[in-house]
Amino acid sequence: MNTITELFHTSVTKYGNNPLIWEKADGIYGATSYSEAAAQVHHLAGGLLDIGLKPQDKVVLYSEGRTWWLLSELAVIACGAVSVPVSTRIEEAEELLFRMKHSESSFIIISARFLDFIREIKNKYGQTQKVIILDLPNPVNVELQPDEYLLSSLVVAGAKKVNDTQEKLDKIAKAVSPDDEVNICYTSGTTADPKGILLTHKNYLTNVQQSEAMFDVTPDFITLLMLPWDHSFGHTVGLYTLILKGASMAAVDGGKSAIEALRNAPINIKEIKPFFLLSVPALARNFKANIEKGISDRGRLASAMFRFFLSTSIRYHADGYNAGSGLKFMLRPLVWLGDRILFSKVRIAFGGRLKYFVGGGALLDADIQRFFNAIGVPMYQGYGLSEASPVISSNSPRGFKIGSSGKPVPMMEIFIADDNGNPLPTGHSGEIVIRGGNVMKGYWKNEQATSETIVDGWLHTGDLGYLDKDGYLYVNGRFKSLLIANDGEKYSPESLEEAMTFHSEIIDQTYLHNNQNPFTTALVHLNTEKLKHLLHSAGLSISNKNDHAKILEKITHQINLLRTDPALSKQYPARWLPSIYCILEEGFTEKNHLLNSTMKIVRPKIESTFTALFDMMYGVDGKRMTEEYNIRMLEKLLMPVL
């Protein structure tokens, strides 16, 4: 197989009657089979060719994940064109316009709910893209403008000329090279420094084979795709790897908004009964919190039993690779009992068939990994970046070491480089550098960035890490996100940020900052309800000025747990823990552009947004001013709900 189109048709031939994709309609999930999908893709491709789509044309895909999202992209690719998938969480006209213009797109495929938004952009900025509308509930009430088409009409038109379309598609297929682009995937950088990542047929097919070699996926597998479909992680692991194996995927019942989709996801999980799920740290924390709340709601006895069996199972499973070794085998009867009476019931919340999670996006706290491993659904942490299509390494059933990002995928070279680009010995930390068929073609219209990132075929990831003696990759963070002390020493903040959030009762998000200063500072977003409960239990009120100092002490205690808790203080270097912090009124979200679509913190944006707070914390009278600021912020957060 040399192209995505060949991959799809090979699987259609082998698995024609298997369900390919499930979508909810009228409250019930229904499936489209591989054969049915192939016919629809063929018809849509014919309709697209009729309205002028040509090989190498760029097509923006701006829709929530659904059946026609996948079929539209496959049709675009079959026509030799390039898909430009864009997150529907991009809601500002300038951001979407940038991607439309920079990609040089001539078509845009959208959900009907975005029609007015797209019309506004086209009219205001003089854009000429042809617009294809996936659905119109009441087409009679909508008058289509020039260069606007209903996707359903294109499918009907294509169905009337199957033979003619086949001749055209066969001719296109013969001309397509493995090195031709499939996608332009935009990074989460600001519009001042955009990067459109060019991923080819070869890139995706290589990474699909690399990923499939680490996980035993069979045709009966199914997953619910909760992460963004526009991201390369969703493409490779959520779509193309499953297509290769004749397996199926399901779309979350999205409703009318991202919030509604989040609400529906737990319900959809029970309905679909997935074999595996893709996850990022934010999702993992939510799953864990929901499990713990469900246990807590059952009363003290259930909570005590859960804690006992959880700690026993964590001791038994250790770090994954050494589960049950040594004297730990003596815990096996208790582990079996805990699974029988508790954990098996917890897993029913995930449908009852869940084998594992595959985690990406950002570093995941090791204690969260231990939690899920203990309850019988390991969370296999992986590592990748879009420039690598994206999977570089992953834990898997074939090799699992908690705290690591797993073993590098096969068919790829990897080494750890020093500051001069020379290989470092095992166990030494440096830049992760890779070479293989999964390395991107380059950055669209950005030769300088391409030449700086890919040198002699080697992709310089910009990430710090090391390989241990067993070949497991440990990722420490990005060069650009490093904490830098005034003596030049550097440290990656991600693991500290994740740990501070995980171990605190009240912290929802943490951001650490140190740019050549004598101490580290932090921005924290607190869970208002949990903070309110904590203060109420202590008999404290923000409306009482005499309580202010004690309230700050309570919060500071939570922030300093990694420093003061005996068990935790041995794991985290005190030098890099925050000496002072500012409480934020609003957390980091996609809407305020401080998180990207895979829930990663956009560090440059945070640095520029909160410059004044960092300056205040490092100021001459920083301690007093920061305490006064935090009290004002707490009054804003707590007074309305007291």
C-alpha positions as CSV (number, residue, x, y, z in Angstrom):
1,M,0.0,0.0,0.0
2,N,1.4,3.4,-1.0
3,T,-1.6,5.7,-0.3
4,I,-4.4,6.3,2.1
5,T,-6.9,5.5,-0.7
6,E,-5.2,2.2,-1.2
7,L,-5.3,1.5,2.5
8,F,-9.1,2.2,2.6
9,H,-9.9,0.1,-0.5
10,T,-7.8,-2.8,0.7
11,S,-9.8,-2.9,3.9
12,V,-13.1,-2.5,2.1
13,T,-12.2,-5.6,0.1
14,K,-11.2,-7.6,3.2
15,Y,-13.8,-6.3,5.7
16,G,-16.7,-5.0,3.5
17,N,-19.5,-6.0,5.9
18,N,-17.8,-4.8,9.1
19,P,-19.0,-1.6,10.6
20,L,-16.6,1.3,9.9
21,I,-18.1,4.1,11.8
22,W,-21.0,4.6,14.3
23,E,-23.0,7.8,14.7
24,K,-26.0,8.6,16.8
25,A,-29.3,9.6,15.1
26,D,-32.6,10.0,16.8
27,G,-31.1,8.7,20.1
28,I,-29.7,5.5,18.7
29,Y,-26.2,4.6,17.4
30,G,-26.2,3.2,13.8
31,A,-23.3,1.9,11.8
32,T,-22.0,2.6,8.3
33,S,-20.2,-0.5,6.9
34,Y,-16.9,-0.4,5.0
35,S,-18.7,-1.2,1.8
36,E,-21.4,1.4,2.3
37,A,-18.7,4.0,3.2
38,A,-16.8,3.1,0.0
39,A,-19.8,3.8,-2.1
40,Q,-20.6,7.1,-0.4
41,V,-16.9,8.2,-0.7
42,H,-17.0,7.3,-4.4
43,H,-20.2,9.3,-5.0
44,L,-19.0,12.3,-3.1
45,A,-15.7,12.3,-5.0
46,G,-17.6,12.3,-8.2
47,G,-19.6,15.3,-7.0
48,L,-16.5,17.2,-5.9
49,L,-14.8,16.6,-9.3
50,D,-17.9,18.0,-11.0
51,I,-17.7,21.3,-9.2
52,G,-14.0,21.7,-10.0
53,L,-11.9,20.0,-7.3
54,K,-8.5,19.2,-8.7
55,P,-5.4,17.3,-7.5
56,Q,-3.4,19.3,-5.0
57,D,-6.3,21.7,-4.3
58,K,-6.6,22.5,-0.6
59,V,-9.9,21.7,1.2
60,V,-10.6,23.1,4.7
61,L,-12.6,20.6,6.8
62,Y,-14.5,22.5,9.6
63,S,-16.9,20.2,11.3
64,E,-17.3,18.2,14.5
65,G,-16.3,14.5,14.3
66,R,-19.0,12.5,12.5
67,T,-19.5,10.0,9.7
68,W,-19.4,12.5,7.0
69,W,-16.2,14.1,8.4
70,L,-14.4,10.9,7.7
71,L,-16.1,10.2,4.4
72,S,-15.5,13.8,3.2
73,E,-11.8,13.5,4.0
74,L,-11.5,10.2,2.2
75,A,-13.3,11.6,-0.8
76,V,-11.0,14.7,-0.9
77,I,-7.9,12.4,-0.7
78,A,-9.3,10.1,-3.4
79,C,-9.5,13.2,-5.7
80,G,-5.8,13.8,-5.1
81,A,-6.5,16.9,-3.1
82,V,-5.2,17.9,0.3
83,S,-7.4,18.0,3.5
84,V,-6.9,20.9,5.9
85,P,-8.7,19.8,9.0
86,V,-9.4,22.6,11.5
87,S,-10.7,22.4,15.0
88,T,-14.3,23.6,15.5
89,R,-13.1,25.1,18.8
90,I,-11.5,27.8,16.7
91,E,-14.3,30.4,16.9
92,E,-12.6,33.7,16.1
93,A,-12.9,34.8,12.5
94,E,-9.3,35.9,12.2
95,E,-7.9,32.5,13.3
96,L,-10.1,30.6,10.9
97,L,-9.4,33.1,8.1
98,F,-5.7,32.7,8.6
99,R,-5.9,29.0,8.0
100,M,-8.1,29.4,5.0
101,K,-5.8,32.0,3.4
102,H,-2.4,30.5,4.5
103,S,-3.4,27.0,3.2
104,E,-4.5,28.6,-0.1
105,S,-7.7,26.6,0.2
106,S,-10.2,26.7,-2.7
107,F,-13.0,24.7,-0.9
108,I,-14.3,24.5,2.6
109,I,-16.5,21.7,4.0
110,I,-18.6,22.8,7.0
111,S,-21.4,21.8,9.4
112,A,-24.5,23.8,8.8
113,R,-24.2,25.5,12.1
114,F,-21.1,27.4,10.8
115,L,-22.8,28.6,7.6
116,D,-23.5,32.2,8.8
117,F,-20.0,32.4,10.3
118,I,-18.3,31.3,7.0
119,R,-20.5,33.7,5.0
120,E,-19.5,36.5,7.3
121,I,-15.8,35.7,6.9
122,K,-16.1,35.4,3.1
123,N,-18.0,38.7,2.7
124,K,-15.8,40.7,5.1
125,Y,-12.5,39.4,3.8
126,G,-13.2,38.7,0.2
127,Q,-12.6,35.0,0.3
128,T,-13.7,32.9,-2.7
129,Q,-13.7,29.4,-1.4
130,K,-16.6,27.1,-2.6
131,V,-18.6,26.1,0.5
132,I,-19.9,22.5,0.9
133,I,-22.5,22.1,3.7
134,L,-22.7,18.7,5.4
135,D,-26.2,19.0,6.6
136,L,-29.2,21.4,6.5
137,P,-32.1,20.3,8.7
138,N,-34.5,22.7,6.8
139,P,-33.0,23.3,3.4
140,V,-36.2,24.9,2.2
141,N,-35.6,27.7,4.6
142,V,-32.1,28.4,3.5
143,E,-31.3,30.1,0.2
144,L,-28.0,28.9,-1.1
145,Q,-25.6,31.6,-2.4
146,P,-23.3,31.2,-5.4
147,D,-20.6,28.7,-4.8
148,E,-22.5,27.0,-1.9
149,Y,-23.4,23.4,-2.3
150,L,-25.3,20.8,-0.2
151,L,-23.1,17.7,0.3
152,S,-26.1,15.5,-0.1
153,S,-26.7,17.0,-3.6
154,L,-23.1,16.3,-4.6
155,V,-23.5,12.7,-3.4
156,V,-26.7,12.3,-5.5
157,A,-25.0,13.9,-8.6
158,G,-21.9,11.6,-8.1
159,A,-24.1,8.5,-7.9
160,K,-25.5,9.2,-11.4
161,K,-22.1,8.9,-13.1
162,V,-20.3,6.1,-11.3
163,N,-18.4,4.8,-14.3
164,D,-17.2,8.2,-15.4
165,T,-16.1,9.0,-11.9
166,Q,-14.2,5.7,-11.6
167,E,-12.2,6.4,-14.7
168,K,-11.2,9.9,-13.4
169,L,-10.3,8.5,-9.9
170,D,-8.2,5.7,-11.5
171,K,-6.3,8.2,-13.5
172,I,-5.7,10.3,-10.4
173,A,-4.7,7.3,-8.3
174,K,-2.0,6.4,-10.8
175,A,-0.5,9.9,-10.6
176,V,-0.5,10.1,-6.8
177,S,2.9,9.5,-5.1
178,P,3.5,8.3,-1.6
179,D,5.3,11.6,-1.0
180,D,2.2,13.7,-2.0
181,E,0.5,15.6,0.8
182,V,-2.6,14.3,2.6
183,N,-3.0,16.9,5.2
184,I,-1.9,20.4,6.3
185,C,-2.1,20.2,10.1
186,Y,-1.8,23.6,11.8
187,T,0.0,23.8,15.1
188,S,-1.4,25.7,18.1
189,G,1.1,28.5,17.7
190,T,-0.2,32.1,17.6
191,T,-1.1,33.6,14.2
192,A,2.2,35.6,14.4
193,D,4.2,32.4,14.0
194,P,1.9,29.8,12.2
195,K,3.1,26.4,11.1
196,G,1.2,24.2,8.7
197,I,2.6,20.7,9.0
198,L,2.7,18.8,5.7
199,L,1.9,15.1,6.2
200,T,2.1,12.7,3.3
201,H,0.6,9.3,2.4
202,K,4.0,7.8,3.3
203,N,4.1,9.6,6.7
204,Y,0.7,8.3,7.8
205,L,1.1,4.8,6.4
206,T,4.5,4.5,8.1
207,N,3.1,5.7,11.4
208,V,0.1,3.5,11.1
209,Q,2.3,0.4,10.7
210,Q,4.5,1.6,13.6
211,S,1.6,2.1,15.9
212,E,-0.1,-1.2,14.9
213,A,3.0,-3.1,15.7
214,M,2.7,-2.1,19.3
215,F,-0.9,-2.9,19.8
216,D,-2.9,-6.0,18.9
217,V,-5.9,-4.5,17.2
218,T,-8.5,-6.9,15.7
219,P,-11.5,-6.4,13.5
220,D,-13.9,-6.6,16.5
221,F,-12.3,-3.6,18.2
222,I,-14.2,-0.3,18.5
223,T,-13.4,3.0,20.1
224,L,-15.2,6.2,20.9
225,L,-13.2,9.1,19.5
226,M,-13.4,11.8,22.1
227,L,-10.2,13.7,21.1
228,P,-10.2,16.2,18.2
229,W,-10.4,14.4,14.8
230,D,-8.4,17.2,13.1
231,H,-5.2,16.3,15.1
232,S,-2.7,13.8,13.6
233,F,-3.1,11.7,16.8
234,G,-6.7,11.2,16.0
235,H,-5.9,10.5,12.3
236,T,-3.2,7.9,12.9
237,V,-4.4,6.0,16.0
238,G,-8.1,6.8,15.9
239,L,-8.9,6.5,12.2
240,Y,-6.3,5.0,9.9
241,T,-4.9,2.3,12.3
242,L,-8.5,1.0,12.8
243,I,-9.2,1.1,9.1
244,L,-6.1,-1.0,8.5
245,K,-7.4,-3.7,10.9
246,G,-11.0,-3.6,9.8
247,A,-12.1,-2.2,13.2
248,S,-14.5,0.6,13.9
249,M,-14.8,4.0,15.5
250,A,-17.8,5.9,16.9
251,A,-18.4,9.6,17.1
252,V,-19.4,11.4,20.3
253,D,-23.0,12.7,20.2
254,G,-21.9,16.3,19.8
255,G,-25.1,18.1,20.1
256,K,-24.9,21.8,19.4
257,S,-21.7,22.6,21.3
258,A,-18.4,21.2,22.7
259,I,-19.9,21.4,26.2
260,E,-22.8,19.2,25.2
261,A,-20.3,16.7,23.7
262,L,-18.4,16.6,27.0
263,R,-21.7,15.9,28.8
264,N,-22.6,13.1,26.4
265,A,-19.2,11.3,26.3
266,P,-19.7,9.3,29.5
267,I,-23.2,8.1,28.3
268,N,-21.8,7.3,24.9
269,I,-18.9,5.3,26.4
270,K,-21.5,3.0,28.1
271,E,-23.4,2.7,24.8
272,I,-20.4,1.9,22.6
273,K,-18.6,-0.3,25.1
274,P,-15.1,0.6,23.6
275,F,-12.1,-1.8,23.6
276,F,-9.7,1.2,24.0
277,L,-9.9,4.9,24.4
278,L,-7.5,7.7,23.4
279,S,-6.9,10.1,26.3
280,V,-5.0,13.2,27.4
281,P,-4.1,14.2,31.0
282,A,-7.2,16.5,31.4
283,L,-9.5,13.6,30.4
284,A,-7.6,11.2,32.6
285,R,-8.0,13.4,35.6
286,N,-11.7,13.8,34.9
287,F,-12.2,10.1,34.7
288,K,-10.3,9.5,37.9
289,A,-12.3,12.3,39.7
290,N,-15.6,10.8,38.5
291,I,-14.6,7.3,39.7
292,E,-13.6,8.6,43.1
293,K,-16.8,10.6,43.4
294,G,-18.9,7.6,42.5
295,I,-17.2,5.5,45.3
296,S,-17.5,8.4,47.8
297,D,-21.2,8.6,47.1
298,R,-21.6,5.0,48.2
299,G,-20.6,5.8,51.8
300,R,-17.6,5.4,54.1
301,L,-17.4,1.6,54.0
302,A,-17.2,1.6,50.2
303,S,-14.6,4.4,50.3
304,A,-12.5,2.5,52.9
305,M,-12.6,-0.7,50.9
306,F,-11.8,1.1,47.7
307,R,-8.7,2.8,49.3
308,F,-7.5,-0.5,50.8
309,F,-7.8,-2.6,47.6
310,L,-6.5,0.3,45.4
311,S,-3.3,0.7,47.5
312,T,-2.9,-3.1,47.6
313,S,-3.3,-3.3,43.8
314,I,-0.9,-0.4,43.3
315,R,1.8,-2.2,45.4
316,Y,1.2,-5.4,43.4
317,H,1.3,-3.9,39.9
318,A,4.3,-1.6,40.9
319,D,5.6,0.1,37.8
320,G,4.0,-2.2,35.3
321,Y,7.0,-4.1,34.0
322,N,7.7,-5.6,37.4
323,A,4.1,-6.4,38.4
324,G,3.9,-9.3,40.9
325,S,7.6,-9.7,41.1
326,G,9.5,-10.8,44.3
327,L,7.3,-11.0,47.4
328,K,4.6,-9.0,45.7
329,F,3.1,-12.3,44.4
330,M,1.7,-12.8,47.9
331,L,-0.7,-9.9,47.3
332,R,-2.3,-11.7,44.3
333,P,-5.3,-13.1,46.2
334,L,-6.2,-9.7,47.6
335,V,-5.7,-8.1,44.1
336,W,-8.1,-10.8,42.7
337,L,-10.6,-10.2,45.4
338,G,-10.5,-6.4,45.0
339,D,-11.0,-6.8,41.3
340,R,-13.9,-9.2,41.7
341,I,-15.9,-7.1,44.2
342,L,-14.9,-3.5,43.3
343,F,-12.8,-2.8,40.2
344,S,-14.8,-4.9,37.8
345,K,-17.9,-2.9,38.7
346,V,-15.9,0.4,38.3
347,R,-15.0,-0.8,34.7
348,I,-18.7,-1.1,33.9
349,A,-18.8,2.7,33.7
350,F,-16.5,2.4,30.7
351,G,-18.8,-0.2,29.1
352,G,-17.2,-3.3,30.5
353,R,-14.9,-4.2,27.6
354,L,-12.3,-1.5,28.0
355,K,-8.8,-3.0,27.8
356,Y,-6.6,0.1,28.0
357,F,-6.2,3.8,27.3
358,V,-3.6,5.2,25.0
359,G,-2.4,8.5,26.4
360,G,-0.8,11.4,24.6
361,G,-0.9,15.2,24.5
362,A,1.2,16.0,27.5
363,L,3.0,14.3,30.4
364,L,0.7,12.3,32.6
365,D,1.4,12.1,36.4
366,A,2.8,8.7,37.3
367,D,0.3,8.3,40.2
368,I,-2.6,8.7,37.7
369,Q,-1.0,5.9,35.6
370,R,-0.7,3.7,38.8
371,F,-4.4,4.4,39.6
372,F,-5.7,3.2,36.3
373,N,-3.3,0.3,36.1
374,A,-4.5,-0.8,39.6
375,I,-8.2,-0.8,38.6
376,G,-7.5,-3.0,35.5
377,V,-7.4,-0.5,32.6
378,P,-3.8,0.6,32.1
379,M,-3.2,4.1,30.7
380,Y,-0.4,3.5,28.3
381,Q,1.5,6.9,28.1
382,G,2.9,7.7,24.7
383,Y,4.9,10.5,23.2
384,G,4.7,12.2,19.8
385,L,4.3,15.4,17.9
386,S,2.5,16.3,14.8
387,E,5.8,16.6,12.8
388,A,6.2,12.8,13.4
389,S,2.7,11.9,12.2
390,P,2.6,11.9,15.4
391,V,3.6,8.7,17.3
392,I,7.2,8.4,18.4
393,S,7.0,6.0,21.4
394,S,4.4,4.4,23.6
395,N,3.9,2.0,26.4
396,S,1.7,-0.9,25.3
397,P,0.7,-4.4,26.4
398,R,4.1,-5.5,25.0
399,G,6.1,-3.2,27.2
400,F,5.0,-1.0,30.0
401,K,7.0,1.1,32.5
402,I,5.1,3.7,34.5
403,G,6.8,7.1,34.4
404,S,8.2,6.5,30.9
405,S,6.7,7.3,27.5
406,G,7.3,3.7,26.4
407,K,9.6,2.2,23.8
408,P,10.2,4.0,20.5
409,V,8.1,2.7,17.6
410,P,9.8,0.3,15.1
411,M,11.0,1.4,11.7
412,M,12.4,4.6,13.2
413,E,15.9,5.7,14.3
414,I,16.2,7.7,17.5
415,F,19.0,9.2,19.6
416,I,19.5,11.7,22.4
417,A,21.6,14.7,21.3
418,D,23.8,17.1,23.3
419,D,23.9,20.8,22.7
420,N,26.2,20.2,19.7
421,G,23.9,17.6,18.1
422,N,26.2,14.6,19.2
423,P,24.7,11.4,20.6
424,L,24.6,11.0,24.3
425,P,25.0,7.8,26.3
426,T,22.2,5.8,27.8
427,G,20.6,7.6,30.8
428,H,21.8,11.1,29.8
429,S,19.2,13.8,29.0
430,G,19.3,15.8,25.9
431,E,17.2,16.6,22.8
432,I,15.1,13.8,21.3
433,V,16.1,13.4,17.6
434,I,14.4,10.9,15.2
435,R,14.5,9.8,11.6
436,G,12.1,7.7,9.7
437,G,9.2,7.5,7.2
438,N,6.9,9.2,9.7
439,V,8.9,12.5,9.7
440,M,6.9,15.2,8.0
441,K,7.6,16.6,4.6
442,G,8.1,20.1,6.1
443,Y,6.2,23.2,7.1
444,W,3.9,24.6,4.4
445,K,5.4,27.8,3.0
446,N,8.1,28.0,5.7
447,E,11.4,26.8,4.3
448,Q,13.4,28.4,7.1
449,A,11.5,26.6,9.9
450,T,11.7,23.3,7.9
451,S,15.5,23.6,7.5
452,E,15.9,24.4,11.2
453,T,13.8,21.4,12.3
454,I,14.8,18.7,9.8
455,V,18.6,18.4,9.4
456,D,19.9,15.7,7.0
457,G,16.6,13.9,7.4
458,W,16.7,14.0,11.3
459,L,13.8,15.7,13.0
460,H,14.9,17.7,16.0
461,T,11.9,17.6,18.2
462,G,12.8,20.4,20.6
463,D,11.9,18.0,23.5
464,L,14.2,16.9,26.3
465,G,14.4,13.3,27.3
466,Y,16.6,10.2,27.8
467,L,16.6,6.5,27.1
468,D,17.1,4.1,30.0
469,K,19.0,0.8,29.9
470,D,15.9,-1.1,28.8
471,G,15.2,1.2,25.9
472,Y,12.3,3.1,27.4
473,L,12.0,6.8,26.5
474,Y,11.5,9.4,29.3
475,V,10.3,12.8,28.1
476,N,11.2,15.7,30.4
477,G,9.6,18.6,28.5
478,R,10.4,21.2,25.9
479,F,13.5,23.3,25.6
480,K,11.3,26.4,25.2
481,S,9.4,25.7,28.3
482,L,12.3,25.1,30.6
483,L,12.6,26.8,34.0
484,I,15.9,28.7,34.0
485,A,17.5,29.8,37.3
486,N,19.7,32.8,37.8
487,D,22.8,30.5,37.8
488,G,21.8,29.0,34.4
489,E,20.5,25.7,35.7
490,K,17.5,24.4,33.8
491,Y,14.5,22.2,34.7
492,S,11.4,21.0,32.8
493,P,8.2,22.2,34.6
494,E,5.6,19.8,33.2
495,S,6.0,17.0,35.7
496,L,5.9,19.4,38.6
497,E,2.8,21.2,37.2
498,E,1.0,17.9,36.8
499,A,2.0,16.7,40.2
500,M,0.9,19.9,42.0
501,T,-2.5,19.7,40.4
502,F,-2.9,15.9,41.0
503,H,-1.9,16.0,44.7
504,S,-3.9,19.1,45.7
505,E,-7.5,19.0,46.8
506,I,-8.2,22.5,45.3
507,I,-5.9,23.2,42.4
508,D,-7.3,22.6,38.9
509,Q,-4.4,24.0,36.9
510,T,-0.8,25.1,37.5
511,Y,1.8,27.0,35.5
512,L,5.4,27.5,36.7
513,H,7.6,30.3,35.6
514,N,11.3,31.1,36.0
515,N,13.3,33.0,33.5
516,Q,16.8,33.5,35.1
517,N,15.5,34.4,38.5
518,P,16.5,33.3,42.0
519,F,13.2,31.5,42.6
520,T,10.2,30.0,40.7
521,T,6.7,31.6,40.6
522,A,3.3,30.0,39.8
523,L,-0.1,30.8,38.4
524,V,-2.8,28.6,39.8
525,H,-6.5,28.2,39.0
526,L,-8.5,26.9,41.9
527,N,-11.6,24.7,42.0
528,T,-14.0,27.2,43.6
529,E,-16.4,24.6,45.0
530,K,-13.7,22.5,46.6
531,L,-12.0,25.6,48.0
532,K,-15.3,26.7,49.5
533,H,-15.8,23.3,51.1
534,L,-12.2,23.4,52.5
535,L,-12.7,26.9,54.1
536,H,-16.2,26.0,55.4
537,S,-14.7,22.9,57.1
538,A,-12.1,25.1,58.8
539,G,-14.7,27.8,59.8
540,L,-13.1,30.4,57.6
541,S,-14.8,33.1,55.5
542,I,-13.4,35.4,52.9
543,S,-15.9,38.1,54.0
544,N,-14.1,38.2,57.4
545,K,-10.9,40.2,57.1
546,N,-9.5,38.5,60.2
547,D,-9.6,35.2,58.3
548,H,-7.6,36.4,55.3
549,A,-4.2,35.4,56.5
550,K,-5.4,31.9,57.5
551,I,-7.2,31.4,54.2
552,L,-3.9,32.2,52.3
553,E,-2.1,29.7,54.7
554,K,-4.6,27.0,53.7
555,I,-4.1,27.6,50.0
556,T,-0.3,27.9,50.4
557,H,-0.3,24.5,52.3
558,Q,-2.0,22.9,49.2
559,I,0.5,24.5,46.8
560,N,3.5,23.4,49.0
561,L,2.5,19.8,49.3
562,L,5.3,18.6,47.1
563,R,7.7,20.4,49.4
564,T,6.2,19.6,52.8
565,D,4.7,16.1,52.4
566,P,7.5,13.6,53.4
567,A,6.5,11.0,50.8
568,L,6.4,13.6,48.0
569,S,9.3,15.8,48.9
570,K,11.7,13.0,48.1
571,Q,10.4,12.9,44.5
572,Y,10.5,16.5,43.5
573,P,13.4,19.0,43.7
574,A,12.5,21.8,46.1
575,R,14.6,24.3,44.2
576,W,12.0,24.4,41.3
577,L,8.9,24.5,43.4
578,P,7.1,27.9,43.6
579,S,8.0,30.4,46.3
580,I,5.1,32.7,45.5
581,Y,1.9,32.3,43.5
582,C,-0.9,34.3,41.9
583,I,-4.5,33.0,41.8
584,L,-6.2,33.3,38.5
585,E,-9.9,34.3,38.1
586,E,-10.2,32.2,34.9
587,G,-8.4,28.9,34.0
588,F,-6.6,28.0,30.8
589,T,-9.1,27.1,28.1
590,E,-9.2,26.7,24.4
591,K,-11.6,29.7,24.3
592,N,-9.0,32.0,25.7
593,H,-6.3,30.3,23.6
594,L,-4.3,29.2,26.6
595,L,-4.9,25.6,25.8
596,N,-4.7,24.0,22.4
597,S,-7.1,21.4,20.9
598,T,-5.3,18.5,22.7
599,M,-5.5,20.3,26.0
600,K,-1.8,21.3,26.1
601,I,-0.8,24.5,27.7
602,V,0.2,27.2,25.1
603,R,3.2,28.5,27.1
604,P,4.2,31.5,24.9
605,K,0.6,32.8,25.1
606,I,0.5,32.4,28.9
607,E,3.9,34.2,29.2
608,S,2.7,37.2,27.2
609,T,-0.8,37.3,28.8
610,F,0.4,37.3,32.4
611,T,3.6,39.4,32.1
612,A,2.3,41.9,34.7
613,L,1.7,39.2,37.3
614,F,5.2,37.7,36.9
615,D,6.7,41.2,37.2
616,M,4.6,41.8,40.3
617,M,5.8,38.5,42.0
618,Y,9.4,39.3,41.3
619,G,9.1,43.0,42.3
620,V,10.7,44.6,45.3
621,D,7.5,44.5,47.3
622,G,6.3,41.4,45.5
623,K,5.2,39.3,48.5
624,R,2.9,42.0,50.0
625,M,1.4,43.0,46.6
626,T,0.8,39.4,45.6
627,E,-1.0,38.6,48.8
628,E,-3.2,41.6,48.4
629,Y,-3.9,40.6,44.8
630,N,-4.8,37.1,45.9
631,I,-7.2,38.3,48.5
632,R,-8.9,40.5,45.9
633,M,-9.1,37.5,43.5
634,L,-10.5,35.2,46.2
635,E,-13.2,37.8,47.0
636,K,-14.2,37.8,43.3
637,L,-14.3,34.0,43.2
638,L,-15.9,33.3,46.6
639,M,-18.1,36.3,47.5
640,P,-20.9,35.6,44.9
641,V,-21.3,32.0,46.1
642,L,-21.2,32.6,49.9
